[in-house]
Amino acid sequence: MKKSILLLAVFLISLNALQAQKLDIIPKPVKIEQKEEVFVIPSSVQIIVDKKLQKSTDYIGSNFLKNTGIVPILSIGNKHKKNAILFLVDEKIDLPNDGYELIVTKKGVRVKGKSPNGVLNGFQTLLQICSAKEVQKGTIPVVKIEDYPRFEWRGMMLDVSRQFFDKQTVKNYIDWLAAHKMNIFHWHLTDDNGWRAEIKSMPDLTLKGAWRGPGEVLLPSYGSGNKRYGGYYTQDDIKEVVAYASDRGVSIMPEIEIPGHSRAVTAAYPEIGCVTTQETKSVQGEVKNVWCVGREENYQILDSIIREFTEMFPFEYIHVAGDEVNRANWEQCAKCKALMEKEGYTDTFQLQNYFFKRVEKIVEKYNRKTAGWNEILKGGEMNPNIEIFAWQGIGYGIESAKKGHPTVMIPGQYTYFDMAQSENERGHRWAAITDTKRVYSFEPIPENDLTSEQQKLIKGVQGALWSEYLDRPTRFMEYQSYPRISALSEIAWSKKEDKNWDDFYGRLTNSHLQRLVNMGIAFRDFPPSATYKSGIITVTQPYEGAVVRYDAQGNEPTILSPLYTNPIQTKSYEQYRFRTFFNEDSASPAVKVEKLPVASWNTSQVETLTISENISENVDKNGIWYLTFNPTTDAATSGIVRTVSLFENDKLIQTYPEEKTLKSKPRLRFLIENYNEKNNYRLDFIVDNKEAKESSAKVNFNCSPYQEPEVKVTSSMAENPKFPLSRLEDYNIETYLRTDVPCVSGDWILYTFTKPVASSKIDVLTGIPHHPRFIVNDGYVEYSYNGVDFEKGDIFDYGNASIYPKQPVKAVRIMITGTNNESLMAAQDLRINP
């Protein structure tokens, strides 16, 4: 009995110590035991580094100083000394290769790993302990940690083609990955918009193919503007970066984009491409961006390029891409058609398979292994040793593993960090809206779809940051990367059963965000939530101690904006914006004030729900109102919504009888013209959940801040039938026009109102919503009060312009004065303010 009480007392002391001094380690270690005591770091502490880790000595010393403020005395060896910090390689330790053991006593610190990289992983944990919020500076809590990764492949890709990042920026990125125990940096060095690696046998790849702009072989793109833009890394630069990464335990896998995404290649060396009678466009709208498979000389060129890559990159894999190939080029190319006939091929996927089999032989010739995107599996069998990167979805990873390939899970729906992080933020949307919580929810191994042996082929997980939209704002690359990479690191490293969002979020916000600041990362902070009810705005901080500032005029809050401290009483809630600030460089997106949902439901049964809600408290003005059905999670989209009706004093305003799937996130328009605060408003609708699957949603009802007058749109440019001019007449902010031709000087788009419209300001937006793609670069907007005589308004700035009419406007016209150097142009609905 006494023994049990003693053990309980020891446990409670340890628990109290753990609660009093949270270590907040990310990624979460496998096993950790913490005691109440601490090791006090001597002012002249000695750090002893194993000879097998000698190349990383300077890195260890400088980062220890940065995190503790103490200048260590560094020495090479393996002798244990009192009050010292030891970093030792022990190949006999019973841990996986990247695993480590960290033991802190009152007399010193010992980090042991089976490999140098294992020791470096333990070093990162030690640095995090020293920088935990609740750990006193100059001390290290007594702790024993046994830790190892779940996956051997923990990677992150950075695209340096569409936007060029200099050598120091790439080094910084590698430092940040190492701090999260990420061990692979996937360097996307070539693409349509720039070739970034010096190849001495093909000098024009960088003399010409690394630059875009006026007079260059590549047109401006992705915000580069009408100036010379680009850059490249010399072979010495690359070798320097490779060594830098190795010192930190990070391997670099280079990627050569072939046979598609190669406009930079064919612009520098046109003979490499196909000779065709008709230009065809890739998914991104590029032309002439595919290697000719039937040109024998191309394989000699690839041999030279791959040879030089292997001389720069010692890593075992070379990534040869294979994604989004515009195979229509091959269908028109005499050499490719002749090769197909010779080989007896019936489709161009077989031609692609032929190409990659030859490329693989070249890679093997130089003692490397081949990696590629999941499309290289099409067209025929491939060597099972080829590593597949499943980017198009989890199902492609399942297919790869079933075919016996080592597979890295990199699904765009979870790990593409060029995706927007919320509905109103900059970024792609084709895969998903992907915030940090969504990233953390990803599980790389689909256990129900693979056998235990097939599951072993899932080698790991990787993120990707494509750089189309990283040109602005400043340091947006960092904003898009963190803390999403922090979440990714825990998926890649920690045990599946230990994953818990609330626990991770607590460690992240308590200590780790400050660590990101200490590393110099301008990360995306978490936004607050602001709700409006009964004349009062109430803001909820995203985490304890978060600093929230606001603006009451509809502008984005700055670091100098008023601090939110108490609920705000106002009737003009629509104008307020709120934003979290960690510091001057790291902040959240600005958020608008939202009203509480007017209805909700949650069911997993086969049933019909008849929902009727009094929403009088929510309605407060005349105007155009939108009812939106928002699933609570991606998995809760079962069922249909129908017979949606709005009543005013029991009189029907409007009804939508047709069925709409919850998955489509229905958005329904209602016009309220006779608002009175004494009126009663009721919302009725029916939910049919026809399968025993989760159906859960919140229903919001909000007044549009804009007018939506009847308008007719015409243009000098041919429309794309899938994105017609009529999309500029529907006032749906997610739909838009795409022309079927590039814009040139003299082109126009005319918006003509049925009746003149009184407005204080009209915003004219071009490009895809939330994307700076296919925008008007050179042009202006003009407006007319009579539909005949026009006055000039703003010139376009990064695709946007505004007018401020002094009387009702009959027409608005976009006037284009120069090409946008794109394959087409896009335009959006007018934003017509009251």
VENLIN-V321296 format. One record per pair of residues at least 4 apart in sequence whose C-alpha atoms are under 6 Angstrom apart, sorted by the first residue. I is the first residue (numbers start at 0). J is the second residue. D is the distance in Angstrom with one decimal. If there is no record, write none. Layout:
# VENLIN-V321296
I;J;D / I;J;D
This chain:
# VENLIN-V321296
13;34;5.4 / 15;19;5.9 / 16;35;5.0 / 17;21;5.8 / 20;133;5.1 / 20;134;6.0 / 21;133;6.0 / 22;128;5.5 / 22;131;5.4 / 23;506;4.4 / 26;488;5.9 / 26;489;4.4 / 27;493;5.7 / 28;146;5.3 / 29;146;4.9 / 30;144;5.7 / 30;145;5.2 / 31;143;5.8 / 31;144;4.5 / 32;142;5.6 / 32;143;5.2 / 33;142;4.3 / 34;141;5.4 / 36;141;5.4 / 37;105;5.8 / 37;139;5.4 / 37;140;4.1 / 37;141;4.9 / 38;105;4.3 / 38;138;5.6 / 38;139;5.1 / 39;138;4.5 / 40;137;5.5 / 40;138;5.6 / 43;71;5.9 / 44;71;5.2 / 45;71;5.7 / 45;72;4.6 / 45;83;5.0 / 46;72;5.9 / 46;73;5.0 / 46;83;5.9 / 46;84;4.8 / 46;85;5.9 / 47;74;5.0 / 47;75;5.6 / 47;85;4.8 / 48;75;4.9 / 48;76;5.8 / 48;86;4.9 / 49;75;5.8 / 49;76;5.0 / 49;77;5.5 / 49;86;6.0 / 49;87;5.0 / 50;75;5.7 / 50;76;5.8 / 52;115;5.6 / 55;246;4.8 / 63;67;6.0 / 64;68;4.9 / 64;69;5.0 / 64;70;5.4 / 81;106;5.9 / 82;106;5.0 / 82;107;4.4 / 83;107;5.2 / 84;107;5.9 / 84;108;4.6 / 84;109;5.8 / 85;109;4.7 / 85;110;6.0 / 86;110;4.9 / 87;111;4.8 / 88;111;5.6 / 88;112;5.1 / 88;113;5.7 / 88;114;5.7 / 89;112;5.8 / 89;113;5.0 / 90;113;4.5 / 92;113;5.8 / 94;98;5.5 / 96;113;5.5 / 96;114;5.8 / 97;116;5.7 / 97;117;4.0 / 98;112;6.0 / 98;117;4.8 / 98;146;5.5 / 98;147;3.9 / 99;111;5.5 / 99;112;4.2 / 99;117;5.2 / 99;118;5.9 / 99;121;5.6 / 99;146;5.6 / 100;110;5.7 / 100;111;5.2 / 100;144;5.7 / 100;145;4.7 / 101;109;5.8 / 101;110;4.5 / 101;143;5.7 / 101;144;5.1 / 102;108;5.8 / 102;109;5.3 / 102;142;5.9 / 102;143;4.5 / 103;107;6.0 / 103;108;4.5 / 103;141;4.8 / 103;142;5.1 / 104;141;5.1 / 111;118;5.7 / 112;117;4.6 / 112;118;4.5 / 116;248;5.0 / 120;180;5.9 / 123;178;5.7 / 131;510;5.4 / 132;510;5.1 / 148;492;4.2 / 149;492;4.9 / 149;493;5.8 / 150;459;4.9 / 150;491;5.7 / 152;458;5.7 / 152;459;4.4 / 153;181;5.0 / 153;182;5.5 / 153;183;5.9 / 153;459;5.9 / 153;460;5.6 / 153;461;5.9 / 153;491;5.6 / 154;181;5.9 / 154;183;4.4 / 154;184;5.8 / 154;461;4.3 / 155;184;5.3 / 155;185;5.8 / 155;461;5.2 / 155;462;4.7 / 155;463;5.6 / 156;184;6.0 / 156;185;4.3 / 156;186;5.9 / 156;463;4.4 / 156;464;6.0 / 157;186;5.7 / 157;187;5.9 / 157;464;5.1 / 158;187;4.7 / 158;465;5.0 / 158;466;5.6 / 159;163;4.7 / 159;164;5.9 / 159;188;5.8 / 160;188;6.0 / 160;189;5.6 / 160;190;5.7 / 160;192;5.8 / 160;193;4.8 / 161;192;5.3 / 161;466;5.7 / 161;467;5.7 / 162;466;5.7 / 164;168;6.0 / 176;181;5.1 / 177;181;5.5 / 179;488;6.0 / 182;249;4.4 / 183;249;5.5 / 183;250;5.0 / 183;251;5.8 / 184;251;4.7 / 185;251;5.9 / 185;252;4.8 / 185;253;6.0 / 186;253;4.9 / 187;254;5.0 / 188;195;5.3 / 188;254;6.0 / 189;194;4.5 / 189;195;6.0 / 189;255;5.7 / 189;256;5.7 / 190;256;5.8 / 190;260;5.1 / 190;261;5.6 / 191;260;4.8 / 191;261;4.9 / 191;262;4.3 / 191;263;5.1 / 192;263;5.9 / 193;208;5.6 / 193;209;4.6 / 193;263;5.4 / 194;208;5.4 / 194;209;4.8 / 194;263;6.0 / 195;209;5.9 / 195;231;4.1 / 195;232;5.9 / 196;231;5.8 / 196;232;5.2 / 197;233;5.0 / 197;234;5.8 / 198;202;5.9 / 203;207;5.1 / 203;267;5.7 / 204;208;4.7 / 204;267;5.9 / 205;209;4.6 / 207;267;5.6 / 208;263;4.7 / 208;267;5.4 / 209;229;5.6 / 209;230;5.6 / 210;228;5.6 / 210;229;4.6 / 211;215;5.3 / 211;217;4.5 / 211;218;5.3 / 211;219;5.3 / 211;227;5.8 / 211;228;5.4 / 212;218;5.2 / 212;219;4.6 / 212;225;5.7 / 212;226;5.2 / 212;227;4.7 / 216;266;5.7 / 219;223;5.6 / 219;224;5.8 / 221;467;5.7 / 232;236;5.5 / 238;311;5.7 / 244;249;4.9 / 245;249;5.2 / 245;250;6.0 / 253;317;5.8 / 254;318;4.5 / 254;319;5.8 / 255;319;5.0 / 256;319;5.8 / 256;320;5.1 / 257;319;6.0 / 257;320;5.9 / 257;321;5.8 / 258;289;5.4 / 258;290;5.0 / 259;288;5.8 / 259;289;4.4 / 259;324;4.5 / 260;288;5.6 / 261;288;4.5 / 261;289;5.6 / 262;266;5.8 / 262;288;4.0 / 264;268;5.9 / 265;269;4.4 / 265;271;5.8 / 265;272;5.6 / 271;290;5.8 / 272;289;5.8 / 272;290;4.8 / 272;291;4.9 / 273;291;4.8 / 273;332;5.7 / 274;332;5.6 / 275;331;5.4 / 275;332;5.3 / 279;286;6.0 / 280;284;4.9 / 280;285;5.2 / 280;286;4.9 / 281;285;5.1 / 281;325;5.1 / 284;822;5.7 / 292;335;5.9 / 293;334;4.7 / 293;335;4.3 / 293;338;5.7 / 301;305;5.9 / 302;306;6.0 / 308;312;6.0 / 315;367;5.2 / 315;368;5.9 / 316;367;5.7 / 316;368;4.7 / 316;369;5.6 / 317;369;5.4 / 317;370;5.9 / 318;370;4.4 / 318;371;5.3 / 319;371;5.3 / 320;371;4.6 / 320;372;5.3 / 321;372;5.8 / 321;375;5.5 / 322;372;5.9 / 322;374;5.7 / 329;335;5.5 / 339;343;5.8 / 339;344;4.9 / 348;378;4.3 / 349;378;4.2 / 352;378;5.3 / 352;379;6.0 / 355;359;5.9 / 362;367;5.5 / 363;367;5.2 / 369;385;5.2 / 370;385;5.4 / 370;386;4.5 / 370;387;5.9 / 371;387;5.4 / 372;387;5.7 / 372;388;4.7 / 373;387;5.6 / 373;388;5.6 / 373;389;5.1 / 383;403;5.7 / 383;404;4.9 / 386;404;6.0 / 386;405;4.9 / 386;406;5.6 / 387;406;4.8 / 388;406;6.0 / 388;407;4.9 / 389;395;5.5 / 389;396;4.9 / 389;408;5.3 / 389;409;5.5 / 390;409;4.9 / 390;410;4.2 / 390;411;5.5 / 391;410;5.7 / 392;410;4.7 / 399;404;5.5 / 400;404;5.2 / 400;453;5.7 / 400;456;5.8 / 405;456;4.7 / 406;456;5.9 / 406;457;4.9 / 406;458;5.7 / 407;457;6.0 / 407;458;5.6 / 407;459;5.1 / 407;460;5.4 / 408;460;4.7 / 409;414;5.8 / 409;460;5.9 / 409;461;5.1 / 409;462;5.9 / 410;414;5.8 / 411;415;4.6 / 411;430;5.7 / 412;430;4.7 / 412;431;5.3 / 413;438;5.2 / 414;462;4.6 / 415;462;5.8 / 415;463;4.9 / 416;463;5.9 / 416;464;5.0 / 416;479;6.0 / 417;426;5.7 / 417;464;5.3 / 417;465;5.6 / 418;426;5.0 / 418;427;4.5 / 418;428;5.7 / 419;424;5.6 / 419;425;5.6 / 419;426;4.1 / 419;427;5.5 / 419;432;5.4 / 420;432;5.5 / 420;433;4.9 / 420;434;4.4 / 421;432;5.8 / 425;769;5.2 / 428;432;6.0 / 433;437;5.7 / 435;483;4.8 / 439;486;5.2 / 449;453;5.5 / 449;454;5.8 / 460;491;6.0 / 469;475;5.6 / 469;476;5.7 / 477;521;5.6 / 477;522;5.7 / 478;521;5.9 / 478;522;4.4 / 478;523;4.8 / 480;484;5.8 / 481;522;5.1 / 489;493;5.3 / 500;504;5.9 / 505;509;5.8 / 507;511;4.5 / 507;512;5.9 / 508;512;5.7 / 515;520;5.4 / 516;520;5.4 / 521;584;5.2 / 521;585;4.8 / 522;585;5.1 / 523;585;5.9 / 523;586;5.6 / 523;587;5.4 / 524;586;4.9 / 524;587;4.3 / 525;587;5.3 / 526;579;5.6 / 526;587;5.0 / 527;539;5.7 / 527;540;5.0 / 527;541;5.0 / 528;538;5.6 / 528;539;5.3 / 529;537;5.6 / 529;538;4.3 / 529;592;4.9 / 530;536;5.6 / 530;537;5.4 / 530;592;5.4 / 530;593;4.8 / 530;594;5.4 / 531;535;5.6 / 531;536;4.5 / 531;594;5.1 / 534;568;5.8 / 534;569;5.5 / 534;570;5.7 / 535;567;5.5 / 535;568;4.5 / 536;566;5.6 / 536;567;5.0 / 537;566;4.8 / 546;579;5.5 / 546;580;5.5 / 547;563;5.6 / 547;578;5.5 / 547;579;4.4 / 548;560;5.7 / 548;561;5.4 / 548;562;4.4 / 548;563;5.3 / 548;577;5.7 / 548;578;5.5 / 549;556;5.3 / 549;560;5.9 / 549;561;5.8 / 549;576;5.4 / 549;577;4.4 / 550;556;5.2 / 550;575;5.6 / 550;576;5.3 / 551;574;5.5 / 551;575;4.4 / 552;574;5.3 / 553;574;4.4 / 553;575;5.6 / 556;560;5.6 / 576;589;5.9 / 576;590;5.5 / 576;591;5.0 / 577;589;5.4 / 577;590;5.3 / 578;587;5.7 / 578;589;4.6 / 579;586;5.5 / 579;587;5.1 / 580;586;4.4 / 581;585;5.5 / 581;586;5.7 / 596;698;5.3 / 596;699;4.7 / 597;698;5.7 / 597;699;5.6 / 598;698;5.0 / 599;696;5.5 / 599;697;4.4 / 599;698;5.8 / 600;695;5.4 / 600;696;5.8 / 601;694;5.7 / 601;695;4.1 / 602;693;5.8 / 602;694;5.3 / 603;691;5.3 / 603;692;4.8 / 603;693;4.2 / 604;691;4.7 / 605;688;5.3 / 605;689;5.2 / 605;690;5.2 / 605;691;5.1 / 606;688;5.4 / 607;686;5.7 / 607;687;4.5 / 608;685;5.7 / 608;686;5.0 / 609;685;4.6 / 610;683;5.7 / 610;684;5.5 / 611;682;5.6 / 611;683;4.4 / 612;681;5.7 / 612;682;5.3 / 613;680;6.0 / 613;681;4.5 / 614;680;5.5 / 614;681;5.6 / 615;679;5.3 / 615;680;4.7 / 620;674;5.7 / 621;671;5.1 / 621;672;5.1 / 621;674;5.3 / 622;670;6.0 / 622;671;5.4 / 623;669;5.9 / 623;670;4.7 / 623;702;5.7 / 623;703;5.6 / 624;668;5.9 / 624;669;5.1 / 624;701;5.4 / 624;702;4.2 / 624;703;5.8 / 625;667;5.5 / 625;668;4.7 / 625;700;5.6 / 625;701;5.5 / 626;666;5.7 / 626;667;5.1 / 626;699;5.7 / 626;700;4.5 / 627;665;5.8 / 627;666;4.6 / 627;698;5.7 / 627;699;5.3 / 628;664;5.3 / 628;665;5.5 / 628;698;4.7 / 629;664;5.7 / 629;696;5.2 / 629;697;5.4 / 630;635;6.0 / 630;636;5.9 / 630;695;5.7 / 630;696;4.1 / 631;695;5.8 / 631;696;5.0 / 635;693;4.7 / 635;694;4.6 / 635;695;5.2 / 636;661;5.4 / 636;662;4.8 / 636;694;5.3 / 637;692;6.0 / 637;693;5.8 / 637;694;4.7 / 638;661;5.9 / 638;687;5.5 / 638;688;4.1 / 639;659;5.4 / 639;660;4.2 / 639;661;5.4 / 639;686;5.7 / 639;687;5.3 / 640;658;5.7 / 640;659;5.2 / 640;685;5.8 / 640;686;4.7 / 641;656;5.7 / 641;657;5.6 / 641;658;4.6 / 641;685;5.3 / 642;655;5.4 / 642;656;4.0 / 642;684;5.3 / 643;654;5.5 / 643;655;5.0 / 643;683;5.8 / 643;684;4.3 / 644;653;5.8 / 644;654;4.2 / 644;682;5.9 / 644;683;5.2 / 645;652;5.6 / 645;653;5.7 / 645;681;5.9 / 645;682;4.8 / 646;650;5.1 / 646;651;4.4 / 646;652;5.4 / 646;680;5.5 / 646;681;5.1 / 647;679;5.7 / 647;680;4.7 / 648;679;4.9 / 705;831;5.3 / 705;832;4.9 / 706;831;5.4 / 709;752;5.9 / 709;753;5.8 / 710;728;5.9 / 710;751;5.5 / 710;752;4.3 / 710;753;5.9 / 711;750;5.8 / 711;751;5.2 / 712;749;5.6 / 712;750;4.6 / 713;748;5.9 / 713;749;5.3 / 714;747;5.7 / 714;748;4.3 / 715;746;5.6 / 715;747;5.6 / 717;738;5.7 / 717;739;5.5 / 718;723;5.5 / 718;738;4.2 / 718;739;5.1 / 719;723;5.7 / 719;737;5.6 / 719;738;5.1 / 719;739;4.6 / 722;736;5.0 / 722;737;5.2 / 723;736;5.6 / 724;736;5.6 / 726;734;6.0 / 726;735;5.4 / 726;736;5.9 / 727;827;5.9 / 727;828;4.8 / 730;828;5.6 / 735;826;5.8 / 735;827;4.8 / 736;825;5.2 / 736;826;5.2 / 737;824;5.8 / 737;825;4.5 / 738;823;5.6 / 738;824;5.5 / 740;823;5.0 / 741;822;4.9 / 741;823;4.1 / 742;818;5.4 / 743;817;5.4 / 743;818;4.5 / 744;815;5.3 / 744;816;4.1 / 744;817;4.3 / 745;815;5.6 / 745;816;5.9 / 746;815;5.3 / 747;813;5.3 / 747;814;4.8 / 748;812;5.6 / 748;813;5.1 / 749;811;6.0 / 749;812;4.4 / 750;810;5.6 / 750;811;5.1 / 751;810;4.4 / 752;809;5.4 / 752;810;5.9 / 755;807;5.1 / 755;808;4.9 / 755;809;4.4 / 756;807;4.7 / 756;808;5.0 / 757;807;4.1 / 758;832;5.7 / 758;833;5.0 / 759;803;5.8 / 760;802;5.7 / 760;803;4.6 / 760;832;5.5 / 761;801;5.6 / 761;802;5.4 / 761;830;5.6 / 761;831;4.6 / 762;801;4.4 / 762;829;6.0 / 762;830;5.0 / 763;799;5.8 / 763;800;5.2 / 763;801;5.7 / 763;829;5.4 / 764;799;4.7 / 764;827;5.6 / 765;774;5.0 / 765;798;5.2 / 765;825;5.7 / 765;826;4.0 / 765;827;5.7 / 766;771;5.8 / 766;772;5.2 / 766;773;4.8 / 766;774;4.1 / 766;825;4.5 / 766;826;5.3 / 773;824;4.6 / 773;825;5.4 / 774;798;4.8 / 775;798;4.9 / 775;819;5.9 / 776;798;6.0 / 776;819;5.3 / 777;816;5.3 / 777;817;5.0 / 778;794;5.8 / 778;795;5.7 / 778;814;5.5 / 778;815;4.2 / 778;816;4.8 / 779;793;5.7 / 779;794;3.9 / 779;795;5.3 / 779;814;5.4 / 780;792;5.2 / 780;793;5.8 / 780;812;5.7 / 780;813;4.7 / 780;814;5.9 / 781;790;5.3 / 781;791;4.3 / 781;792;5.0 / 781;811;5.9 / 781;812;5.3 / 782;789;5.1 / 782;790;5.4 / 782;810;5.7 / 782;811;4.4 / 783;788;5.6 / 783;789;4.4 / 783;808;5.9 / 783;809;5.7 / 783;810;5.2 / 784;808;4.6 / 784;809;5.0 / 785;809;5.6 / 786;809;5.3 / 786;810;5.4 / 792;802;5.4 / 793;800;5.4 / 793;801;5.8 / 795;799;5.1 / 795;800;4.8
